[in-house]
Amino acid sequence: MVKILLQIVSLTLLLGAAVAADPTPSPALLVLNKGDNAMAIVNPANGKVVASIPVGRNPHEVTVSDDGKLAFSSNMQGNSISVIDLTAQRELHRVDLPNLRTPHGLFFAAGKLYFTAQGDNSIARYDPASNQIDWTRESGQKGTHMLVITKDLNKIFTSNMNSDSIGMFERAPGQQEYKLIVIPVGKGPEAIALSPDGKQVWTATGGDGHVAIIDTAAGKVVETVPVPTQRINRLQFTPDGKRVLLSDSGNGDLVVLDAASRKEIKRLKVGENCEGILVAPDGSRAYVASEKNNFVGVIDLKKMEITSRIQPGNGPDGLAWAVRK
């Protein structure tokens, strides 16, 4: 009888824990924690971690499907991509990539996941519906790290750290094959972002402290802007296109530029080894991951000050915003 009662109590506690578990909010802030090999789901309203989901080894970047139901983590060790159900708060499956080593940059568009395979100097595309890699392309450069894609999918831009270049893959409307144009930009480009109007690609060179601005139509650098930093590794526009945020992993600064004048308007000390940057869709806040200090700084973009810190886990880096549709 005692054994039966203990089993009933245990089952009741388990069911109670399941019911008490917080559901994934919408919107949700997603944070990849390298030190935990996990993705944290955070409620941005209060900074609370509602779930931590194991993913592959050494996760770096995270992105979300168009409907906000799935998240994807690039796992650089073990060569895999984790596919995560945000409602169920679990990894659905892990896509093994034996021939596309060291996946890193991610970009979800038109129902498919585009990613870089840094170890094989390639870009590729994963179809979640068929659970297949349905397209690959050599980058023609070394250290292919991050990527952005125009809305019409006719141009893909990659940052190639070890070739000091941006790759522009261009296809004619209605065609499938992309031709490559190599755009020299400076030493060690890593950060890359497409302006909200799609007219420019900005990239920051981690090795020589400047931002190169590329005209997306012409496929060439039209301006170079010096930015005194140690090592810029991420760059993001605000949704209105008026400001550009850069994280300096060398000294822990967040640098804010006026996009039109190219002038620095603010510099904030965030934390050691700044990594991922994310701007909320309404442009009110920015989130900056401090990998070494194990927090994500929340910046009020109107006041231009850090208002709080989120503790998502160990070694935070990649960030994404998830809204169910």
Steps between C-alpha positions, in 0.01 A plus 500: 500500500784738592668427166177575311453825691857605422444427130180709504679789672789479252263498203306794644820699542607426144162602361502812713846594370383451143197720554706764684759526221482840334388492137710667233400867485438689178715691444785296644869582521719203404856479630761239410732414788830354380606391846182298555448371143145625541248755375318710759147626440461833680189705568614849391233664715668396824834343400400160639638183342197277441692207348850382414515249216808284429641536147819386326854580610635854486189675365564843348205642307122465528213600274125441478258377234260749341207375708694520826447134582849362438847614602828387346840486669830466313725266698860548393640194676344179378390672177127517550193720509245458778133537407304615805124502561438823691154399622605157628833648617709213370741409224303318228805363325859577414607538138842339456730675252795268428583680174425854618734549789485772766157651432473855623296784345125446462227677302141377465313606186204373297454190713863386488813536709813635331828450685877527465731201533813680610719189508419416139480857366145444382143617538203266503124480545290276723132425438322429832197353319701223334778495762754517216791715388368599158771739374870568554749742348871550556573852620823537304654665808642398837343527844143553375336605824170694483241566229207726412250471215291755313121466522469375142767233573693611191809609694684326783786678677758313709778630725825315432733561796811334362472645150432861610196512277125499464358250252197613301310212343265638237239331282268635234130512598341160451835322469650247740876537452697772675815662364762622746646849525781545754509840672823587690417689821791490744654271756292230669137591421259319728198720581253555216150647472259603228340843538121492552442655156721234340722754327819449699701229670719613787791288619746564780859388467624355827863536404534867405218691669271624229158447343470440126171600337398307189242608245290187450401594144853576383673232708789724605625699800379859481633624833739402778441635852774484767369379837760491781456151644701191586290232330150554366323168465127586464303782341126572491271773367207636695172420318464859377847488349612811686759344729759225479619307806840333513635269772871519574601166645849632567407757764133426577356814343178550310553773240198683357533680166264738326438319171457816291796705626715195584590675827534330837225617734551272801739246648389279787710262708296177502715208612800288412503329164186653352349268243148488358286812447124501459269799456134457600262537203353821641848651530461581868767268639818323402640183651876439512655173617806511724642152457762522773276663761204267434235763448303678229492875544168673429547847349229765487561650155316821582698573815812332361574322826511148640185446703532135608689175455357158418675189634420237232778249571871457435673655201211677322557587134239465223165678549167485318145632535206260471140605433233237436284566194 
